[in-house]
Structures are given as C-alpha cells and as structure tokens.
Amino acid sequence: MSRWIKDWNPEDAEFWEKSGKSIARRNLIWSILAENLGFSVWLVWSIAATKLHSVGFKYTTAQLFTLVSLPGLIGSFMRFPYTFAVPRFGGRNWTVVSALLLLIPSVALVVLVRHPETPFWLIALAASTAGLGGGNFASSMANISFFYPDRKKGFALGLNAAGGNIGVSTVQLLVPIVIGIGAAKGSLRLENAGLMWLPFIVVSAIGAFLFMDNLSSACSNFGDQLVIARRQQTWVMSFLYIGTFGSFVGYSAAFPLLLKTQFPAVTASLAFLGPLVGSLSRPLGGLLSDKIGGARVTFWNFVAMGAATLAVVYFIDHRIFAGFLLAFLVLFITSGIGNGSTFRMIPAIFRAEKLKAVNGGGEAAVAAAMAVARRETAAVLGFSSAVGALGGFFIPRALGASITATGGATTAFGAFFICYVVCVAVTWWYYLRSSFLVGLAPSLAHANA
C-alpha cells in the first residue's frame, strides 16, 4: 500500500485548513506513540540496573552506572542514521522499521536478566541495544517538522517531543510495579521489564503502517542533508542542545541510581517524577518561544539551570532530601523548557538565513529557499538531537566516577554548573548581542523570530 503525498505546502493557509492540518495531526499522533515507546525502551535500564542486585547479579556501583550510560551513548550515535533515514525512505516507512527494531533490546532484556551468572560484558551489550530506542527521537522530530508550517512548528515539535519524553517517566513508574507481577513474595520477575513493551511495539508498527504518510517533498539525498555539517549554526545549536536535552536524558538515566546511592532510605520509585515534569514542561518551552523568542527563553533558562544545580549541590551535601528533590525537579523542568526553546530556535534560524540569501529574488526564489530551509531544518533537528543525546552517556558516567572517587556527587554537579555557565555565554554571544549592542547585524537576532 502506497501512502506517499506528492503535493504538500503547509505554509499555504487555505491548504492547511482544508486538509493539511488533519493529515499532520494524524501523523503526529502515531509519531508520538512510536517515540514514546522508543524512549521507554531506551531508558528501561535506568530502572532495571537498580534491581539487578535483587535478582542475584553481583555488579559494582561503577558497573551499574555504566549500564545506564551505554544506551545514551549508542542512542546518540544511532540518531545520525535515523535522521537521514526519513528523507531517504519516508517518514511513515521508517517509523514502522524503527518501531520493530525495539523488539531487539526488549527480547534481549527478557532473556538475560533470568541468568545472574551472565557476564557483565554480555549484559552491557544488551543494555547498549536499548540505544536503538534513542534513535527514534531524531527520525520522529525530523519527520514531523515537514508536516507543520513554521508558525506552528514550536508547539508541534514540543508536543511530539514531550509525548516521547514521557516514555521515560512511564518506564520508571511502571517497571517497578510490573516486575512484581507473578513473582513470589520477596522476589522479582525482572524479565517483565522487557515483556511489557512487546505488544505495544507491535501495535505501534501496525498503526504507523496503516495511518501515517510519506512526503515526497521531504525526500533528499545524503549529500543534500550532509551540507548542514558545514553550517556554523548547526554546531552552535547542537552544543546548546547538549545542555538541555543532554541534561534531561542524562539525569533521567542516572536519577534512580543517584537516589539509591545518595539517599538509600528513600524509595527510588520517586525517580519517575523528574522525567515526568521535564516532559510536560517541554511544550511550554516551545510555546513561550513562539511568543517571545527562542533565544531569550533559552538564555534565561540556562541561568535557571545553573541556579538549580547549585541548589542540588547544597542539599545533597547537607543530606536534605526534600530540598534535593525539589531542586532536582526544578532542574528537570528547566531542562524540558530548554528542550522546547532550542528546538524552536532551529527552524527560525534556518528560515531567516535562507530568506536573507534570496532577498528580492521573487516568489519563486522564496518558495525554493523555504523548501531548502525545511529540509535543512529537519536534518539539523536530528543532527543536534544526536549530539545532545551524548549527555545521556556523560552525565551518568560523571556521576558514577564522582561517587566512586569521593563518595558523593558534588564534583560532577560542579562540572555541570560550569557547562551551564558556558551555555549562557554562548546563547548571548550568538543570538542576543544585537539586543544589547548597537550596530551589530540584525541576523544575530533571527533566533528570536
């Protein structure tokens, strides 16, 4: 069955209201489901690792933090091919394939956690395959960016991302419950952490096959997409996204183990609260950016993240759990807002640059420039998400190293604070200087469009 749409022009208000909006909404709904499952499988080891000792595995704290960091590393690398897969194979087609690939890490978890004698390298390999779920975000965001007009992109991308991000809180809330089903008193059925996703994966793949669409206008070859690597803005935004999304996924992966090691008297089941509030706040970042500008939101959001990090350090040093939890939730909320605002900046930046290049070129030139801007925006969304996902590896590794070396997480959070200060400076330098200094090129403010 072919589901290719040849003529797609969401910037045409009449087309959008007549048919475009309903088609875009249908694709967004199934995209969110597929991405939600991707995040759930990607972060399943954030909970599974905390339960390995309970089912007989004898791994060190450093090894456990390695298990929760490896999916982040592999997920980051997988986002590069996933980004380029959408224009090559079609958004609907790739959603089906990427959903079915989630069966690999799910089945691997089911099989291996039943055997406590499994060597660490094999468990680490199984955890690494969960990175396939991390790739889903890049292809999903790239695909949905083609369906919506620029004026709607901020909220649509924020909603798509939030629906996916909630998969993190879903897995951290449900897995502790599900692994107790069918288990004898005092024991766990950790394999349920993988089994629970299998029927949903099948439903997601079938739904994408039946109800999603491919856009012919989204097609391009690898060379056309790779050109974004030569754009300075690609690398600047990728760096900023490490500070926002990298923080979200890194803290999400590490939060359960951080609670277990730093506040052992507190149940790690509270860990789902962080990803939940971070996910729900993401559309707010996009919505605020649509109203007042992505760069402004991003700048002040990084300031807030730095302040929240200092609060986390204070409360963790003084072992004040209530303050620690509140400060960490603020850190999650701001990471979510920053996710939305940085992704709102990307289409605004590339649209402004293409319009500037064809200034006075006529309607045909503007239309062609906008088509190129949409393709490059999609590629940059995926590319920056891949770079940003490295936080899912480095943050858990940094926390594990800090705890192993000093017994606490203060050193790691000190490094995170410095990173947020740098992000504040970078945001101001590239996108807000024209708001403070007279005579600079107005293009510096295009991220606030």
C-alpha positions, 0 to 999 in steps of 0.5 A: 500500500502506497501512502506517499503525498506528492503535493504538500505546502503547509505554509499555504493557509487555505491548504492547511485548513482544508486538509493539511492540518488533519493529515499532520495531526494524524501523523503526529499522533502515531509519531508520538506513540512510536517515540514514546515507546522508543524512549521507554525502551531506551531508558528501561535500564535506568530502572532495571540496573537498580534491581539487578542486585535483587535478582542475584547479579553481583555488579559494582556501583561503577558497573551499574552506572555504566549500564545506564550510560551505554544506551545514551551513548549508542542512542546518540550515535544511532540518531545520525542514521535515523535522521537521514533515514526519513528523507531517504525512505519516508517518514511513515516507512521508517517509523514502522522499521524503527518501531520493530527494531525495539523488539531487539533490546526488549527480547534481549532484556527478557532473556538475560536478566533470568541468568545472574551468572551472565557476564557483565560484558554480555549484559552491557551489550544488551543494555547498549541495544536499548540505544536503538530506542534513542534513535527514534527521537531524531527520525520522529522530530525530523519527520514531523517538522515537514508536516507543520508550517513554521508558525506552528512548528514550536508547539508541534515539535514540543508536543511530539517531543514531550509525548516521547519524553514521557516514555521515560517517566512511564518506564520508571513508574511502571517497571517497578510495579510490573516486575512484581507481577507473578513473582513470589513474595520477596522476589522479582520477575525482572524479565517483565521489564522487557515483556511489557513493551512487546505488544505495544511495539507491535501495535505501534508498527501496525498503526504507523503502517496503516495511518501515517504518510510519506512526503515526497517533498521531504525526500533528499539525498545524503549529500543534500542533508550532509551540507548542514555539517558545514553550517556554523549554526548547526554546531552552535545549536547542537552544543546548546542542545547538549545542555538541555536535552543532554541534561534531561536524558542524562539525569533521567538515566542516572536519577534512580541510581543517584537516589539509591546511592545518595539517599538509600532510605528513600524509595527510588520509585520517586525517580519517575517524577523528574522525567515526568515534569521535564516532559510536560514542561517541554511544550511550554518551552516551545510555546513561550518561544513562539511568543517571545523568542527562542533565544531569550527563553533559552538564555534565561533558562540556562541561568535557571539551570545553573541556579538549580544545580547549585541548589542540588549541590547544597542539599545533597551535601547537607543530606536534605532530601526534600530540598534535593528533590525539589531542586532536582525537579526544578532542574528537570523542568528547566531542562524540558523548557530548554528542550522546547526553546532550542528546538524552536530556535532551529527552524527560525534560524534556518528560515531567516538565513535562507530568506536573507540569501534570496532577498528580492529574488521573487516568489519563486526564489522564496518558495525554493529557499523555504523548501531548502530551509525545511529540509535543512531544518529537519536534518539539523533537528536530528543532527543536534538531537544526536549530539545532545543525546551524548549527555545521556552517556556523560552525565551518568558516567560523571556521576558514577566516577564522582561517587566512586572517587569521593563518595558523593556527587558534588564534583560532577554537579560542579562540572555541570554548573560550569557547562551551564555557565558556558551555555549562557555565554554562548546563547548571548554571544550568538543570538542576543548581542544585537539586543544589547549592542548597537550596530551589530547585524540584525541576523544575530537576532533571527533566533528570536523570530 
